[in-house]
Amino acid sequence: MRPPLPVIVSLRTYPKRFLRPLQLARYTGISIRTICHHIEKGALPVKRRGGILVIPVEAAREYAAEA
């Protein structure tokens, strides 16, 4: 079983360089399906780290500001 994802209080103070799509969905209050749709459209850039999709924090900040 995977450990739970950390809750993001602020993207400005988030200490890591990447976050998971589910974390961004929870932070913004947008559904995970919508986040995945934006990833598929190319509106939200992602990288693959160890087979897992991650979003750079800078891109997440810009996305959250528009949401």
DSSP file (Angstrom, degrees, kcal/mol; ACC not computed):
  #  RESIDUE AA STRUCTURE BP1 BP2  ACC     N-H-->O    O-->H-N    N-H-->O    O-->H-N    TCO  KAPPA ALPHA  PHI   PSI    X-CA   Y-CA   Z-CA
    1    1 A M              0   0    0      0, 0.0     0, 0.0     0, 0.0     0, 0.0   0.000 360.0 360.0 360.0 136.7    0.0    0.0    0.0
    2    2 A R        -     0   0    0      1,-0.1     3,-0.1     3,-0.0     0, 0.0  -0.481 360.0-109.2 -77.6 148.6    1.3    3.5   -0.9
    3    3 A P        -     0   0    0      0, 0.0    -1,-0.1     0, 0.0     0, 0.0  -0.445  47.4 -90.5 -70.2 153.8    1.6    6.1    1.7
    4    4 A P        -     0   0    0      0, 0.0     3,-0.1     0, 0.0     0, 0.0  -0.298  43.7-104.6 -65.3 150.0   -0.9    8.9    1.5
    5    5 A L        -     0   0    0      1,-0.1     2,-0.1    -3,-0.1    -3,-0.0  -0.514  41.1-105.4 -72.4 140.1    0.0   12.0   -0.6
    6    6 A P        -     0   0    0      0, 0.0     2,-0.3     0, 0.0    -1,-0.1  -0.383  33.3-114.5 -66.4 145.2    0.9   15.0    1.5
    7    7 A V        -     0   0    0     -2,-0.1     2,-0.6    -3,-0.1    16,-0.1  -0.632  25.7-134.9 -79.4 134.6   -1.7   17.8    1.6
    8    8 A I        +     0   0    0     -2,-0.3     3,-0.1    15,-0.2    -1,-0.0  -0.824  26.0 175.4 -96.0 122.1   -0.6   21.0   -0.1
    9    9 A V  S    S+     0   0    0     -2,-0.6     2,-0.3     1,-0.4    -1,-0.2   0.850  74.5   0.7 -89.3 -42.0   -1.3   24.1    1.9
   10   10 A S        -     0   0    0      1,-0.1     4,-0.4     0, 0.0    -1,-0.4  -0.982  52.4-148.0-149.5 134.5    0.4   26.6   -0.4
   11   11 A L  S    S+     0   0    0     -2,-0.3     3,-0.2     1,-0.2    50,-0.1   0.741 100.2  64.0 -73.2 -21.5    2.2   26.1   -3.7
   12   12 A R  S    S+     0   0    0      1,-0.2    -1,-0.2    -3,-0.1    49,-0.0   0.858 113.3  31.9 -68.0 -34.4    4.5   29.0   -2.9
   13   13 A T  S    S+     0   0    0     -3,-0.3    -1,-0.2     2,-0.0    -2,-0.2   0.352  83.6 129.1-105.7   5.5    5.9   27.1    0.1
   14   14 A Y        -     0   0    0     -4,-0.4    -6,-0.1    -3,-0.2    -3,-0.0  -0.476  50.4-150.1 -64.3 123.3    5.6   23.6   -1.3
   15   15 A P        +     0   0    0      0, 0.0     2,-0.2     0, 0.0    -1,-0.2   0.630  66.0  75.9 -77.7 -14.2    9.1   22.2   -0.7
   16   16 A K  S    S-     0   0    0      1,-0.1    41,-0.0     2,-0.1     3,-0.0  -0.510  74.1-132.1 -98.5 166.9    9.4   19.7   -3.6
   17   17 A R  S    S+     0   0    0     -2,-0.2    40,-2.5    39,-0.1    41,-0.3   0.685  87.8  34.5 -87.2 -19.7    9.9   20.4   -7.3
   18   18 A F  E     -A   56   0A   0     38,-0.2     2,-0.3    39,-0.1    -2,-0.1  -0.926  60.3-168.2-134.5 156.0    7.0   18.2   -8.5
   19   19 A L  E     -A   55   0A   0     36,-2.0    36,-3.3    -2,-0.3    41,-0.0  -0.963  28.3-106.2-139.5 161.5    3.6   17.1   -7.5
   20   20 A R     >  -     0   0    0     -2,-0.3     4,-1.8    34,-0.2     3,-0.4  -0.488  30.0-115.0 -84.1 154.0    1.1   14.5   -8.6
   21   21 A P  H  > S+     0   0    0      0, 0.0     4,-2.4     0, 0.0     5,-0.2   0.866 116.5  56.4 -56.0 -37.7   -2.0   15.3  -10.6
   22   22 A L  H  > S+     0   0    0      1,-0.2     4,-2.4     2,-0.2     5,-0.2   0.877 104.6  52.5 -64.0 -36.6   -4.2   14.2   -7.7
   23   23 A Q  H  > S+     0   0    0     -3,-0.4     4,-2.4     2,-0.2    -1,-0.2   0.917 110.3  47.6 -63.9 -42.6   -2.5   16.6   -5.3
   24   24 A L  H  X S+     0   0    0     -4,-1.8     4,-2.6     2,-0.2     6,-0.3   0.895 110.4  52.6 -65.5 -39.2   -3.2   19.5   -7.8
   25   25 A A  H  X>S+     0   0    0     -4,-2.4     4,-1.8     1,-0.2     5,-0.8   0.928 112.1  45.0 -61.8 -45.0   -6.8   18.4   -8.1
   26   26 A R  H  <5S+     0   0    0     -4,-2.4    -2,-0.2     2,-0.2    -1,-0.2   0.895 113.7  50.3 -65.4 -39.7   -7.3   18.4   -4.4
   27   27 A Y  H  <5S+     0   0    0     -4,-2.4    -2,-0.2     1,-0.2    -1,-0.2   0.918 119.3  35.1 -65.8 -44.0   -5.5   21.8   -4.0
   28   28 A T  H  <5S-     0   0    0     -4,-2.6    -1,-0.2    -5,-0.2    -2,-0.2   0.680 103.1-124.6 -86.2 -17.8   -7.5   23.5   -6.7
   29   29 A G  T  <5 +     0   0    0     -4,-1.8     2,-0.3     1,-0.3    -3,-0.2   0.627  67.7 132.6  81.0  12.6  -10.8   21.7   -6.0
   30   30 A I      < -     0   0    0     -5,-0.8    -1,-0.3    -6,-0.3    -2,-0.2  -0.726  64.2-100.1 -95.8 147.3  -11.0   20.6   -9.6
   31   31 A S     >  -     0   0    0     -2,-0.3     4,-1.9     1,-0.1     3,-0.2  -0.267  23.2-121.7 -66.7 153.6  -11.8   17.0  -10.5
   32   32 A I  H  > S+     0   0    0      1,-0.2     4,-2.6     2,-0.2     5,-0.2   0.827 113.4  59.7 -63.8 -31.7   -9.0   14.6  -11.3
   33   33 A R  H  > S+     0   0    0      2,-0.2     4,-2.2     1,-0.2    -1,-0.2   0.901 105.1  48.3 -63.3 -40.2  -10.7   14.0  -14.7
   34   34 A T  H  > S+     0   0    0      2,-0.2     4,-2.3    -3,-0.2    -2,-0.2   0.909 110.9  50.5 -66.7 -41.7  -10.4   17.7  -15.6
   35   35 A I  H  X S+     0   0    0     -4,-1.9     4,-2.0     1,-0.2    -2,-0.2   0.940 111.9  47.8 -59.9 -46.9   -6.8   17.7  -14.6
   36   36 A C  H  X S+     0   0    0     -4,-2.6     4,-2.6     1,-0.2    -1,-0.2   0.869 109.2  54.2 -62.9 -36.7   -6.1   14.7  -16.8
   37   37 A H  H  X S+     0   0    0     -4,-2.2     4,-2.2     1,-0.2    -1,-0.2   0.912 108.4  48.3 -62.9 -42.7   -8.0   16.3  -19.6
   38   38 A H  H  X>S+     0   0    0     -4,-2.3     5,-1.7     2,-0.2     6,-1.3   0.849 110.9  51.7 -67.3 -33.7   -5.8   19.4  -19.4
   39   39 A I  H ><5S+     0   0    0     -4,-2.0     3,-0.6     4,-0.2    -2,-0.2   0.935 110.3  48.0 -65.5 -46.1   -2.8   17.1  -19.4
   40   40 A E  H 3<5S+     0   0    0     -4,-2.6    -2,-0.2     1,-0.2    -1,-0.2   0.864 110.7  51.8 -63.1 -36.8   -4.0   15.3  -22.5
   41   41 A K  H 3<5S-     0   0    0     -4,-2.2    -1,-0.2    -5,-0.2    -2,-0.2   0.717 114.2-118.5 -70.4 -21.3   -4.7   18.6  -24.2
   42   42 A G  T <<5S+     0   0    0     -4,-0.9    -3,-0.2    -3,-0.6    -2,-0.1   0.504  83.7 118.4  93.0   5.1   -1.2   19.8  -23.4
   43   43 A A  S   <S+     0   0    0     -5,-1.7    -4,-0.2     1,-0.2    -5,-0.1   0.687  76.6  44.4 -77.0 -17.8   -2.4   22.7  -21.4
   44   44 A L  S    S-     0   0    0     -6,-1.3    -1,-0.2    -9,-0.1    -2,-0.2  -0.950  87.6-138.5-129.7 109.6   -0.7   21.3  -18.3
   45   45 A P        -     0   0    0      0, 0.0     2,-0.3     0, 0.0    14,-0.1  -0.400  24.7-177.8 -72.3 143.3    2.9   20.0  -18.8
   46   46 A V        -     0   0    0      9,-0.2     2,-0.3    -7,-0.1     9,-0.2  -0.911  14.0-155.8-134.2 162.4    3.9   16.8  -17.1
   47   47 A K  E     -B   54   0B   0      7,-2.6     7,-2.8    -2,-0.3     2,-0.6  -0.899  22.2-119.7-130.2 162.3    7.0   14.7  -16.8
   48   48 A R  E     -B   53   0B   0     -2,-0.3     2,-0.5     5,-0.2     5,-0.2  -0.932  27.4-179.6-106.8 122.1    7.4   11.0  -16.1
   49   49 A R  E >  S-B   52   0B   0      3,-2.9     3,-1.1    -2,-0.6    -2,-0.0  -0.937  76.7 -23.5-122.5 106.1    9.4   10.2  -12.9
   50   50 A G  T 3  S-     0   0    0     -2,-0.5    -1,-0.1     1,-0.3     3,-0.1   0.847 126.8 -50.7  63.0  34.4    9.8    6.4  -12.4
   51   51 A G  T 3  S+     0   0    0      1,-0.3     2,-0.4     0, 0.0    -1,-0.3   0.492 117.7 111.2  83.0   3.4    6.7    5.7  -14.4
   52   52 A I  E <   -B   49   0B   0     -3,-1.1    -3,-2.9   -32,-0.0     2,-0.3  -0.920  69.4-122.8-114.0 135.4    4.6    8.2  -12.5
   53   53 A L  E     +B   48   0B   0     -2,-0.4     2,-0.3    -5,-0.2    -5,-0.2  -0.600  35.3 179.4 -75.0 131.4    3.2   11.4  -14.0
   54   54 A V  E     -B   47   0B   0     -7,-2.8    -7,-2.6    -2,-0.3   -34,-0.2  -0.954  21.0-139.2-132.0 153.5    4.3   14.5  -12.1
   55   55 A I  E     -A   19   0A   0    -36,-3.3   -36,-2.0    -2,-0.3    -9,-0.2  -0.940  26.2-116.3-112.8 128.8    3.7   18.2  -12.7
   56   56 A P  E  >  -A   18   0A   0      0, 0.0     4,-2.1     0, 0.0     3,-0.3  -0.396  24.3-126.6 -60.7 140.5    6.4   20.8  -12.1
   57   57 A V  H  > S+     0   0    0    -40,-2.5     4,-2.6     1,-0.2     5,-0.2   0.865 108.5  57.3 -60.2 -38.0    5.4   23.1   -9.3
   58   58 A E  H  > S+     0   0    0    -41,-0.3     4,-1.9     1,-0.2    -1,-0.2   0.924 108.7  45.9 -59.5 -44.0    6.0   26.2  -11.4
   59   59 A A  H  > S+     0   0    0     -3,-0.3     4,-2.4     1,-0.2    -1,-0.2   0.877 111.6  52.6 -65.7 -37.5    3.4   24.9  -14.0
   60   60 A A  H  X S+     0   0    0     -4,-2.1     4,-2.8     2,-0.2    -2,-0.2   0.883 106.9  52.9 -65.8 -38.2    1.0   24.0  -11.1
   61   61 A R  H  X S+     0   0    0     -4,-2.6     4,-1.9     2,-0.2    -2,-0.2   0.933 111.4  45.5 -61.8 -45.6    1.3   27.5   -9.8
   62   62 A E  H  X S+     0   0    0     -4,-1.9     4,-1.4     2,-0.2    -2,-0.2   0.915 114.3  48.6 -63.9 -43.1    0.4   29.0  -13.1
   63   63 A Y  H  X S+     0   0    0     -4,-2.4     4,-1.6     1,-0.2     3,-0.3   0.919 111.4  49.2 -62.7 -44.9   -2.4   26.6  -13.6
   64   64 A A  H  < S+     0   0    0     -4,-2.8    -1,-0.2     1,-0.2    -2,-0.2   0.839 107.3  55.8 -65.6 -33.8   -3.8   27.2  -10.1
   65   65 A A  H  < S+     0   0    0     -4,-1.9    -1,-0.2     1,-0.2    -2,-0.2   0.847 111.2  44.0 -67.7 -32.4   -3.7   31.0  -10.7
   66   66 A E  H  <        0   0    0     -4,-1.4    -2,-0.2    -3,-0.3    -1,-0.2   0.760 360.0 360.0 -81.0 -26.2   -5.8   30.6  -13.8
   67   67 A A     <        0   0    0     -4,-1.6    -1,-0.2    -5,-0.1    -2,-0.2   0.472 360.0 360.0 -73.0 360.0   -8.3   28.2  -12.2
